[in-house]
C-alpha cells in the first residue's frame, strides 16, 4: 500500500514538474517572439500638415474656412492642443510601422472642409502589450489645432492615454468618445465663442474634464459607464446651458461653478437673474446615476 502511494506521489510530482517546464517554455517563447518583434521595429517620425482652404470671401472676421476635424486614434499616447497663433493644423506622430498604420484624408468641400486621421493597430493587443514590457517603442500622436479657424471636432480615442487642452480654440461643436484608457480634457482659457454643443461619452476607464465653463457650451451631454469620472464645470460661463450627466456602473464627482444660476439640482444658492444688472447664466441640469454614485461638489 505504501509503495503504491509513493508511486502515485512520484508520478504526480513528475507531472507537476513537466507542467511547469511546459509553462516556462511557452512563456519564454512568447516573450522571445516579442523581443524579436522589438528588434525588427521600423520606427517612423512623421508630420502631417494638410493645406487648409483660404478664408471665405466677404468674411473679414474669418481667418479660415470652417472645417471639421475627425481623429480616430487607438493604442497610444495622444496629445491634442492649440497651435500657436497663425500656425496651421499639424499632426506629429512617432510609432512602429510594423505594428501601426497612420492614415489621413482631406476633403476640401464647397463650404466646409473635412480632415480625418486614423491611427490603428496592425497586430494583436497582447503582442503590443508584450512589446511594451520588453522595451518596444511607445506610440505617440500630437495634434495641433489652428486657433483662427471655426472647427467642429470629432474624437474617437481608445486603449491609450489622452491629454487634451482645447482652450482658446474657435470650436462650435465637439463629439468625443473614449474607451479603455485614461482621458484628461481641459479648457485652459475661454474659447473664442461659446460652443453650441459638447458631447462626451466614456466607458471602461477613467476621465477628468476641467473648466468646462471656459467652453460655455449651450448644450452639454456627459455619459460615462464602468469607471470613474470627474466633471469640473467651473470657468467663464457666457451663455445659458442645458446639461445632462449620466453615470452607470461607476462613480463620479460633479463640481459646480459659482456666479451662475443652478436649476434641477438641490443647492443652497438663490437665483438672482432678475435682481442683477448683468444677468448670470443659468445652468439647467438633468442628472442620473445607475449602479453608481455621483457626488455634487459646491
C-alpha positions in Angstrom: 0.0 0.0 0.0 2.8 2.4 0.9 4.7 1.5 -2.3 1.7 2.4 -4.4 1.3 5.7 -2.6 4.9 6.5 -3.2 4.4 5.6 -6.9 1.4 7.9 -7.3 3.2 10.7 -5.4 6.3 10.3 -7.7 4.1 10.4 -10.8 2.3 13.4 -9.5 5.4 15.3 -8.8 6.9 14.5 -12.2 3.6 15.6 -13.8 3.8 19.0 -11.9 7.4 19.4 -12.9 6.6 18.7 -16.5 3.7 21.2 -16.5 6.0 23.9 -15.0 8.6 23.2 -17.7 5.9 23.5 -20.4 4.6 26.8 -19.0 8.2 28.2 -18.8 8.9 27.2 -22.4 5.6 28.7 -23.6 6.2 32.0 -21.7 9.8 32.1 -22.8 8.7 31.6 -26.4 6.1 34.3 -26.3 8.5 36.8 -24.8 11.2 35.7 -27.2 8.8 36.4 -30.1 8.0 39.8 -28.6 11.7 40.6 -28.3 12.3 39.6 -31.9 9.5 41.9 -33.0 11.1 44.8 -31.0 14.4 44.2 -32.7 12.7 44.3 -36.1 10.8 47.6 -35.4 10.7 50.2 -38.1 10.2 53.4 -36.1 8.7 56.3 -38.1 8.6 60.0 -37.2 6.0 61.6 -39.4 4.4 65.0 -39.7 1.0 65.6 -41.4 0.2 69.1 -42.4 -2.8 69.5 -44.7 -3.2 72.7 -46.6 -6.4 74.3 -45.5 -8.6 76.4 -47.8 -8.3 80.2 -47.6 -10.8 82.4 -45.9 -14.3 82.7 -47.2 -14.6 85.8 -49.4 -16.5 88.6 -47.8 -16.0 87.4 -44.2 -13.2 89.5 -42.7 -13.6 88.0 -39.3 -12.9 84.5 -40.5 -9.2 83.7 -40.9 -10.0 80.4 -42.5 -12.9 78.5 -44.0 -14.9 76.5 -41.4 -13.8 72.9 -41.0 -14.3 69.5 -39.4 -11.5 67.5 -37.8 -12.1 63.8 -37.2 -9.5 61.9 -35.1 -9.8 58.1 -34.6 -6.8 57.1 -32.5 -6.2 53.6 -31.0 -3.5 52.3 -28.6 -1.0 55.0 -27.8 -0.3 58.3 -26.1 -2.3 61.1 -27.5 -1.9 64.8 -27.0 -4.2 67.5 -28.6 -3.7 71.2 -28.1 -4.0 74.6 -29.8 -1.3 75.5 -32.3 0.5 78.9 -31.9 -1.4 81.8 -33.4 -1.1 81.9 -37.1 0.2 78.3 -37.3 -1.7 75.7 -39.3 -3.2 72.3 -38.4 -0.4 69.8 -37.8 -0.1 66.1 -36.7 3.2 64.8 -35.4 3.5 61.0 -35.0 6.1 58.5 -33.7 5.3 54.8 -34.0 6.4 51.4 -35.3 5.2 51.0 -38.8 5.2 47.2 -38.4 2.6 47.4 -35.7 0.6 50.5 -36.5 -0.8 52.4 -39.5 -1.3 56.2 -39.8 -3.8 57.3 -42.5 -5.1 60.8 -43.4 -7.9 62.0 -45.7 -8.7 65.6 -46.7 -11.9 66.8 -48.5 -11.9 70.5 -49.4 -15.7 70.7 -49.7 -17.6 73.8 -51.0 -18.4 75.4 -47.7 -16.7 73.3 -45.1 -13.6 71.1 -45.4 -13.1 67.8 -43.6 -9.8 66.3 -42.3 -9.7 62.8 -41.0 -6.8 60.9 -39.3 -6.8 57.2 -38.4 -4.2 55.6 -36.2 -4.8 51.8 -36.0 -3.0 48.8 -34.7 -1.9 46.1 -37.2 -1.3 43.3 -34.8 -2.9 42.0 -31.6 -3.3 43.9 -28.4 -1.5 41.1 -26.5 1.6 41.4 -28.7 1.6 45.2 -28.3 1.5 44.8 -24.5 4.3 42.3 -24.5 6.5 44.5 -26.8 6.0 47.3 -24.3 7.2 45.1 -21.5 10.4 44.2 -23.3 11.3 47.7 -24.3 9.3 48.4 -27.5 8.7 51.8 -29.0 5.7 53.6 -27.5 3.3 55.2 -29.9 2.7 59.0 -29.6 0.4 61.3 -31.6 0.5 65.1 -31.1 -2.2 67.1 -32.8 -2.1 70.9 -33.0 -5.4 72.6 -33.9 -5.5 76.1 -35.5 -6.9 78.8 -33.3 -8.2 81.1 -36.0 -10.5 78.6 -37.8 -14.0 77.7 -36.7 -13.9 74.0 -36.1 -16.2 71.0 -35.5 -14.2 68.3 -33.6 -14.9 64.6 -33.5 -12.7 62.4 -31.4 -12.7 58.6 -31.0 -10.0 57.6 -28.6 -9.4 54.0 -27.3 -6.9 51.8 -25.5 -4.5 54.6 -24.6 -3.8 57.7 -22.6 -5.1 61.1 -23.8 -4.2 64.6 -22.6 -6.2 67.3 -24.3 -6.3 71.1 -23.9 -8.8 72.9 -26.2 -8.5 76.3 -24.6 -8.5 79.3 -26.8 -9.8 77.5 -29.9 -12.8 78.5 -32.1 -14.9 75.4 -31.5 -18.5 75.2 -32.4 -19.3 71.5 -31.8 -17.3 68.7 -30.2 -18.3 65.0 -30.1 -15.8 62.9 -28.0 -15.9 59.2 -27.3 -13.2 57.5 -25.2 -12.9 53.9 -24.0 -10.4 51.6 -22.3 -7.9 54.2 -21.1 -7.3 57.3 -19.3 -8.6 60.6 -20.6 -8.0 64.2 -19.4 -9.6 67.2 -21.1 -9.3 70.8 -20.0 -10.1 74.2 -21.4 -7.1 76.2 -20.3 -8.6 79.5 -21.4 -12.0 80.7 -22.7 -12.9 79.7 -26.3 -13.3 82.4 -28.9 -17.1 81.9 -28.8 -19.4 79.8 -26.7 -19.9 76.3 -28.1 -23.2 75.1 -29.5 -22.7 71.5 -28.2 -20.2 69.4 -26.3 -20.8 65.7 -26.1 -18.6 63.3 -24.2 -19.1 59.5 -23.8 -16.7 57.4 -21.8 -16.5 53.7 -20.9 -14.2 51.2 -19.2 -11.7 53.8 -17.9 -11.4 57.0 -16.0 -11.6 60.6 -17.2 -11.3 64.1 -15.9 -12.8 67.2 -17.5 -11.6 70.5 -16.3 -13.1 74.1 -16.5 -16.0 73.3 -18.9 -17.3 76.8 -18.2 -14.5 78.3 -20.4 -16.1 76.4 -23.3 -19.5 77.6 -22.3 -21.4 75.1 -24.3 -25.1 75.8 -24.7 -25.8 72.0 -24.6 -23.6 69.7 -22.7 -24.0 65.9 -22.6 -21.7 63.6 -20.5 -22.3 59.9 -20.3 -19.8 57.6 -18.5 -20.0 53.9 -17.5 -17.7 51.4 -15.9 -15.2 53.8 -14.4 -14.5 56.9 -12.5 -15.4 60.4 -13.7 -14.6 64.0 -12.6 -16.5 66.8 -14.2 -15.5 70.3 -13.3 -17.9 72.9 -14.6 -16.1 75.9 -13.3 -14.9 78.7 -15.7 -16.2 81.7 -17.5 -19.8 80.8 -18.5 -21.1 83.2 -21.1 -24.4 81.6 -22.1 -27.2 79.5 -20.6 -26.7 75.8 -20.8 -28.7 72.6 -20.8 -26.6 69.9 -19.0 -27.2 66.2 -19.0 -25.0 63.9 -16.9 -25.3 60.1 -16.7 -23.2 57.8 -14.7 -23.6 54.0 -14.9 -21.7 51.3 -13.1 -19.2 53.7 -11.6 -18.7 56.8 -9.6 -18.1 60.4 -10.3 -17.8 63.9 -8.9 -19.6 67.0 -10.3 -18.0 70.3 -9.3 -20.4 73.3 -9.7 -19.3 76.8 -10.7 -20.0 80.0 -8.9 -21.7 83.1 -10.4 -24.3 81.1 -12.2 -27.9 80.1 -11.5 -28.5 76.4 -11.0 -31.8 74.7 -11.9 -32.5 71.0 -11.5 -30.1 70.4 -8.6 -30.6 70.9 -4.9 -28.2 73.7 -3.8 -28.2 76.5 -1.2 -27.7 79.3 -3.7 -30.5 81.7 -4.6 -31.4 82.6 -8.2 -30.7 86.3 -8.8 -31.3 86.6 -12.5 -34.0 89.3 -12.1 -32.1 91.3 -9.4 -28.8 91.8 -11.2 -27.7 94.4 -13.6 -25.9 91.8 -15.7 -27.9 88.5 -15.5 -25.9 85.4 -14.6 -26.1 82.4 -17.0 -28.5 79.7 -15.9 -27.4 76.0 -16.0 -30.3 73.6 -16.2 -29.4 70.1 -15.1 -30.7 66.5 -15.7 -28.5 64.1 -13.6 -28.8 60.4 -13.1 -26.7 57.6 -11.6 -27.4 53.9 -12.3 -25.5 51.4 -10.2 -23.2 54.2 -9.2 -22.9 57.4 -7.3 -22.4 61.0 -8.4 -21.1 63.4 -5.8 -22.2 67.1 -6.2 -19.4 69.5 -5.0 -20.3 73.2 -4.5 
